[in-house]
Amino acid sequence: MEQIENEDSSIRDEKTGSNMTAGQKQKTLRRMGPMTAEDEQWDEFIDGLLGAGGCDGNSSVPIARRILAEMGLTPTEVEQSISYFKRHGGFCDCEVVLNVDQFSADEDDLVHA
């Protein structure tokens, strides 16, 4: 699919002629699958969690679910992401930041050591 950026920052698909905003383009370019610490949008996801205003200890991770949906993940991908978070110690929104993001940092240290 060839895309051309318009003057108004929207993107026009050459084949269909449809326009997408930059945000829609980002959603379409995101690799498919669950959000993991290896995802190219992980930092954006963590920034959203940090800016969300707190954690209530809710094990259904409502803030993470909302952010993932806003980032364009399907309901199945959201559930897969939540399962990944829980496997890495993220049982509530703040634990996703404190444990899962730390897990990512620990793996980076091993790679660069």
N, C-alpha and C positions, 0 to 999 in steps of 0.2 A: 504494500500500500504506500504510494507516494503521497507525501503531505507537503503543503505549501503554507507558510505562515503569512496571514493577512495583515494589513496595516493595523487592525484593531486587536492584535495579539491572538486572534482566533486562528485555528488551523483548518485548512480546507483539504479534504480528501480528494485527490485527483480523480479517482475512479467514480466515487459516488457524488461528488460535488457538495457533500455535507460539511458544515462548519463545526469545529469543536473549540471550546475555550482551552486555555493553557492547562487548567485544572483537569478537564476531561481528558486532554492529551496525556497528562501524567498518569491518570488512572488506567488508560488503555496501554501505556507503556510499562506498567508495573508487571513484574513477572508474576505468573499465576501460582497460587498455592498459599499455604499458611504463612503468617508473619513469624519469622524466626530471627534470632540475633544475627544471622548471616544475611538477612534481607537488606537490599540497598536502601530501603526506606525505614530501617530500624531506628535510626537516630531521629527521624521525623516523628515516628510513633512515640518514642520515649519522650521527646520534647512535648508532645501533646499530653501525655500522662503527667509530666511534671507541672505543666501549666493548668491542669484541670482543677486545682484547688483542694486536694486532699483525698484521703482514703477513709472509708467507713468500715474497713475490715470485711466487706461483703465478698463472700467466696464466689459470687457469680461475676465478678470483675466488670461491673456495669460501665465504668468509664472506658476501659480498654475495649469492650464490645462496641461502644458508640464510636470511638475513634477508628477502629478497624473498619466498621461499616462506612464511615465517612471517607475513608481512604479507598473505598471501592471493593473491599473483599466481599465475597459472596457469603451467605449464611454458613455454608459448609466450611469455607476457608476460615471464618471467624471461629467456629467450633474446633477446627483443627489447631488453630493458633492457641486457643485457650488450653487445649490438651497439652500442647508443647510447653506453655507457660507453667502449668501445674507440674509437669515432669521435671522442670528445672527450678522448682521452689516458688513459683508465682501463684499463690493461692488467693491473693486479693490484689487490687490495683497497685498499692505501694510495693508489694513483694515482687511484682513484675519488674519494677524499677530497681529495687534493692537486690533481688536475687538473680533474676533472669538476665538483666543488663550486666550485672557483675559477672555472671557466668560467661557472657560474651567477652568481657574485659580479660578474664582469666585465660580464655582460649587464645586471645590476641597475644598475651604475654608469652604463652607457650610457643606460638608460632614465631615470635620475634626473638626468642631467647637463643 
